[in-house]
Amino acid sequence: MLLLIPGPVQTRPETRAAMAADIAPWDHDFRPVYSGIRERVRDLAGGDEGVHATLPLQGCGHFIMEATLRSFIPAGGKVLIPLNGSYAERAARLAREAGRQVVALRGPDTRPVTPVEVAAALAADPGISHVAMIHNETGSGIVNDPAAIGPVVRAAGRRLILDSVSGFGALPFSLADHPECDAVVFTSGKCLEGMPGIGFAVARIDRVEAAAGNAGSWAFDLADVYRHALRAGWGSFRFTPPVQALAAFAVALDLHAAEGGQPARLARYTENMRVLYEGVQALGLTPYLEARHQGPVIVTVHQPADAGFELQRFVDALKARGVLISNFHNTKAPTFRVGCIGAVTPEDMRRAVRAMGEALDALGVRRREAA
Ligand SMILES: *Cc1c(COP(=O)(O)O)cnc(C)c1O
């Protein structure tokens, strides 16, 4: 089965094979694997030893995002969130339910937020301490650019939290260029092509030290994750980690490096996206985004107008042809979504487009323009 969803992604056999062992997390053979992962993802984030630290948390992306929002934004503090997609809405809900004040900067989910919009929102409210931005908006497929927004946040004397859960490892980003960034957040199971199970914040140590007492939660306190590392070592966990997912992640990082790192991964995903984007157009379908706003991670496509189209039937027909896509959409307009990330190639994408054509024919979908 070809898995074309934006996480968990298709993985390589070597990565999956690393899971097939029982491991004690505190064992002296495993501790260096874990501390090595922390160093390698810090380096991937453009972090510096002594300036930045990798703070992992068990669980999914929402967990590490909640922990980051709680840890870096003081209780009752104010955060500006560019709301241009469904993952931004999720970040806003996490912040709100953690008792932070959310200032919404609403925009369409068909283009990135602009520096002018962020600068104006920050100028209008000096009480905002942080901007929390989604890097790759997995709802629609647009990319909010930290290289454009970061300098505006910096100039306004505010702090940035970057949710790069679906971009990190493929989209360019370096903490070295972003002193305004408290933390960049990502997980094991998206562009780094590991198993799901662990989230990471690579954060500024001075900001983590200042974060003590903010979280209002022991489990979600990244300042406590940091203190624990100082006390017990960088190969040590506070609570039981998903050790097999970590063992697999170490292999996934090897494969990321062997491929040529972030630039090579971006190039492969971009080509995957291009084959898919042009392929669905050739089938008579309408991509949700204009080509100039289409990012490399996920392509969303308008559901066809034909009354014979029904998303679950389309997904089933594709699955019968060896391709699995999401059976839901996260855009306001009805769409279907296809991931371009994971251990998949442009050739796989050509196969997927052929399968889509066959599935649409089998369902008798003739009117394929947007509903
Ligand atoms: C996947 C994703 C998350 C986290 O999702 P989980 O299902 O909790 O792992 C957060 N933000 C973005 C942008 C994502 O793509």
The ligand as a Tripos MOL2 file, in Angstrom:
@<TRIPOS>MOLECULE
LIG
   15    15     1     0     0
SMALL
NO_CHARGES

@<TRIPOS>ATOM
      1 C1          0.4420   16.9630   12.1750 C.3       1 LIG1
      2 C2          0.4810   18.3360   12.6910 C.ar      1 LIG1
      3 C3          0.3920   18.6320   14.0600 C.ar      1 LIG1
      4 C4          0.2070   17.5840   15.1080 C.3       1 LIG1
      5 O1         -0.6710   16.5880   14.8100 O.3       1 LIG1
      6 P1         -0.7580   15.2750   15.7030 P.3       1 LIG1
      7 O2         -1.8730   14.5250   15.0440 O.co2     1 LIG1
      8 O3         -1.0930   15.6860   17.0850 O.co2     1 LIG1
      9 O4          0.5730   14.6010   15.6270 O.co2     1 LIG1
     10 C5          0.5350   19.9440   14.4570 C.ar      1 LIG1
     11 N1          0.7230   20.9140   13.5710 N.ar      1 LIG1
     12 C6          0.8110   20.6830   12.2530 C.ar      1 LIG1
     13 C7          1.0450   21.8210   11.3250 C.3       1 LIG1
     14 C8          0.6850   19.3830   11.7740 C.ar      1 LIG1
     15 O5          0.7730   19.1340   10.4580 O.3       1 LIG1
@<TRIPOS>BOND
     1     1     2 1
     2     2     3 ar
     3     2    14 ar
     4     3     4 1
     5     3    10 ar
     6     4     5 1
     7     5     6 1
     8     6     7 2
     9     6     8 1
    10     6     9 1
    11    10    11 ar
    12    11    12 ar
    13    12    13 1
    14    12    14 ar
    15    14    15 1
@<TRIPOS>SUBSTRUCTURE
     1 LIG1         1 GROUP 0 **** ****
